[in-house]
Amino acid sequence: MKKTVNANMNMPIKTTIKITLYVILSIVTLLSGFFLWAMAVEYRPKKVEVIEANHDTQAVSDEFVILTWNIGYAGMSAEMDFFMDGGRQTRITKEQTQSNLLQIIATLDTLTADFMLLQEVDERAKRSYCINEYRQIADFLPDYHMSKAYNFKTGYVPIPVTNPIGKVHSGLTMLSKTVPIRVERHSFPNVTPMPNRLFDLKRCFMISEYKTQDNKSLYIINTHNSAFDSGESRKKEMEYLLSTVENLYRQGAYVIAGGDWNQTPPNYPAEPATPQYTPHRMSKDLLPADWQVVYDRSVETVRFANEPYIKGRTLTATVDFFLVSPNVEVVEVKCYDLEFKNSDHNPALGRFRLRQ
């Protein structure tokens, strides 16, 4: 009788163990399948890719205006905090996103720069409700030639677990009133380890080449450097970018690079930081001789997204600016204080003149 009772007691234990093993095996199988799928569809851009090449292009004027603006995929407006910056949210509502985008486009139309360097323009992403922001900008600003380069192209970002970012197709966009001769995408050195590499940005910069009145080349570069790292990634990126621009200048070209550097200028007075985000100061030692880093010292270009924006309390800094070769004169640089209403960045404009 005792043996029968013991046997009956062992049955539920064996069943529980089997169920637990099946559950563990199922989870492992699903995770393995997910990572294999992510590896299969991973975006693997080449070191240099030609985006477009054109013939019979017109020469640019000797004086022109360049705008740089990280539009925050129209989802990083003043009321938004972001989980990777220490906040809680992953996105705002679809109605807010569309409204922000229309306001951003209206601002671009009002500022009427000759060249516009935009970052974080979504083409198809869950975070922006699959609104094709690139297409809407093109439709509303038909007088501009547009080019794009992906730097965030992943089938599914699985974090945060409770509300994943999901699919993201996004990148850099260049608008110009003059058609470029050639546009290239240059990959920054990627040091992101596996498996994070499968879901992280593939950072890059765009180079657009234009013909000048004196039959030389003007290269305008749109960059978006790393943000959430110790600073080592940004240093490697800068070494590669600066090597590229210096080679172009030595060939006799005019060169201007702008964008969201996720670094403060070399002579910036402070280094504001949170545990999640530190825009390290750009090293002056890295800069080529006689090159200028120029920015508006009166208006900050980015607000920290660890909380919704509160003027006077939320941390701000300047990370959007221009790097200019010695043969280009800087006439004026101005940042527009929009109080981060539609993006976590303010637009910055530079007026430049080519030194013949």
N, C-alpha and C positions, 0 to 999 in steps of 0.2 A: 504493500500500500504506500509506503514512504517513497519508493522509487517512482511510482506513478505520479505522485504529487510533485516531486522534484522535476520530472520530465515536463509536466504541464506548466510549471513555473518558468522553465527554461525557454519555452516556446515564444512568449512575448518578447523576451530579451533578444533572441535570435532574429525575430522579425524586425525589431527596432534597429538592430545593427545593420540588417540588410537594407532597410529603407534609408538609413543614414548614409550607407556606402553608395547607394543608387543616387541620392541627392548630391553627394560630393562629386561623384563621377559625372553627373549631368552638368553641374556647374563648371567643372574642369573642361568638359567637352565643349560647352558653349563659349567659355572664355578663350579656349584654344582656337576654336573656329573663328571667333571674332578677330583675334590677333592675326590669324592667317589671312583673313579677308582684308584687314587693314594693311598688311604687308603687300598684298597683291595689288591693291588700288593706290598705294602710296604715291604721292606726287613727287617725281624725281626730275626736276629741271636740270638742264645742262649748265655748265659753268657760265657760258655765254650763249644767248639765244637771240637771233634776229627776229624782232616782232614785225617790222615792216621796212621796205625800201621803196623809195619813190624817185621819179625822174622829173625833169623840167620844173623844179621848185623855184619859187621866188626868193630873193634875198631879204633878210630881215632888216629892219631899220637899225640905225646906229644907236638909238635910244629906245628903251622899252621898259615895261613893267612886268615883274614876275610875282605871282601870288603863290604862297604855300599854305596849305590848310589840311590838317588831319580832321576829316569830318566825322570821325567816330561812328561810322556806318549808320549815321542818323539815329543812333540809339543811345548815345552818351550825353544826353542833354542834362540840364542843371539838376533835375529831380532824381537823376540816376546815381546809384552807387554800384560798384562792380565787385563781384566776389573775389577776383584775383588781386584786387587792390585793397582788400580788407573789408569790403562791403558785403552785401548779402544777395544782391539781385544778379540775374543773368540777362534780362532784357525788360524793356518797357512795353507798353501796349502797341498794337499795330497802328492804331489811329495816331498815337504820339509820334511813332517812327515816320509815318508818311508826312505828317505835319512838319516835323523837323527837316525832312528832306526837301520839301517845297520851300521852306524858309532858307535853307542852305543855298538852294539853286537861285532864289531871289537875291541873296547877298552876292553870289558870284556874278550875277547879271549886273548888279549895281556897281560893283567894283571894277568891272571891265578891264581886267589885266590882259596883256598881250599873251602871256603864258600862265597857265595855272597848274601847279603841282599838288595833286590831291592824294591823300593816303586814307586807307580803310574805306574803300568804296566797294560795297557788296554787290555781287552779281546775282548770287543765289545762296542764301544762308538762313538757317532757322532763326538766328538771333534778330534778323531784320524781316522776318515773315516772308522770305523769298521774294521781296520786292527787288526788282532789277534796277538798282540805283544808277548803275552805269548807263543803262538805256534811257532812264528818265532824264539824267543830266544831258545826254546827247540830244534828246528830243527838245528840251527846253533851251539849249544853247547851240542851235544849228550852225552858227557862223564859225564855230571852232572845230578844228581837226582834233580827233581824240584817239589816244592809244592807251593800252592797259597792259599791266604785267602782274600776274598772280604772285602773291607772297604768302597766302593762306588758302590752301586748297586741300581739304580733307573730307572724306566721306562721312565721318562721325567723330566728334569730340565727346568722350564719355563722361566728362566732368562739368559741373558737380553732379554727383550720382542722383540726387533728388530732382534735378532739373537740368539735364545735360545741354551743352551748347549745341551739339548735333552737327549737322552738315554746314560747312563754310566754304564758299568760293568768293574770295575777296582779294583786293590788291591795290596797286598804285595806278593812278590815272593821270595822264598828261593831256592838257588841252592847249592848243596854240592856234593863233590866227593865221600863222604861216605853216604850210605843210613841211614837215621835216624831211630831210634827205634820207635819214636812216634812224631807226629806233631799236635799241638793244636792251635785253634784260641781262643783268650780271648778278649771279648768285654770290651772296656773302659766304665766307667759310662757315660751315655748319658743324658745331661741336655738340649739338644736342644728343645725348645718349639714347639708346633704345630702352624701353619701348616709347618713351616720350616723343621721340622724333617722328613717329607715325602720325601724331595728332597736333604737333606744334607748327608754328609758322616756318616757312622756308624763306628767310629774309633775303632781300635783294635791293638793287637800285636800278633805275631806268636811265639810259643815256639817249637823249634825242639830239641829233646833229642838224644844224641849219646852216645855209649858205649866207655869207655876209656881203656887204657892199664892196669890200676890198678883196673879194674872192678868196676869203679864208673860211674857216669853220667856227661856228659857235656851238659849244656843247652845253646843254642844260640837263642837269642831273636831278632826278627825283629820288630821294632816299627815305627809308623808314627803318631805323636801326633797332636792335634788340632792347627790351625793356626789363624783363624780370630775370636778371642774371647778376653775378657778382661784379660785373664790369669787364671781365676778361673777354666775353663775346664781343662787346662793343669795341674794345681795343683792337681785336683781330679784324673786325669789320672796317675800322678806321684805317688800319694799315693797308688793307686791300684797296679801299676807295681812294685814299690819298695817293697811292702808287699809280692808280689808273688816271686820276686827274692830272697829276704831275707829268705823266708821259704825254697826255694830250696837249698840255701847255708847251712842252718842249718841242712839239711838232709845229708850233706856231698858232695854235688855236686859242680862242677865247673860251673860258670855262667858268660856269656858275653852278654850284650845287646847293640845293635847298631841300627842306623836308622836315620830318619829325626825327631828330637825331637821338631822342631819349637821353640826351646829355645837355648840360648847360654849357654856354660858351667858355672859352679858356679863362677869361677875366671876369666871369660872373662872381658876384660878391659872396654868395652863400650856397650851401648844398642842402636844401630841405629834403627830408626823407621820412618815410614810414617804414615799418618792418617789411612791407611787401614791395615797395618801390623806392629806389634811390637813383635819381638822374645825375650820375657822377659827372663831375666837371671834365670837359674835354681837355686832354693834355696838350699844352702849348708846344711841347717838344716834338709832337708828331707832325705839326703843321709845316708845310714847305716854306722856305724863306720868301718874304714879301707877300704872301697870301693873306687875305683879310677874312675874319669872321665878323659879320655885321648883323646887328639886331636893334630893335627899338628898346631902349633901356627904361622907358616910362610905362610900358604895359607888358604884363606877363602873358605867355602864350598857352599855358596848360594849367589845369586845376587837378588836384589829386582826387581820385575817385573812391576813396575809402568811405566817403559820406556824400549825400546830396550837397550841392554847392551852397554854401552860406558865405556871403561876402564878408570879408574881414576875419573869418575864422578858418575856412578851408585853406589848406596849403596850396600855394601856386608857385610856378617857376617858369623859366624860359628855356624851351627845348626845340623851338622851331625857328630857324634862322638860315643865313646864307653864307656859303664859303665862296670866295671870289678870287680869281686869278689876278696877277699884278697888272695885266693889260686891260682890265675892266675898271672903269671909274664908278664908284658908288655915289649916286646923286642923293638918294634918300631911302630910308627904311622906316616903315610905319607898321605897327601892330594895331588892329582895330579891337577895342574893348567891347565885345558883345556880351560880356558877363556870362559866357559859357551857356547861353540860352539853348542852343541847338546842338552843341558838340562840347566835348571836354577840352577843346582847343579853340583859341582865337586865330583868325587869319592874319598872316603877316605879308606885307607887300614890300618889294624893293624896286626902286627905279635905278636903272643902270645905263651907262654909256660906254660904248666900245672906244678904246684909245687907238686911233688909226696910226 
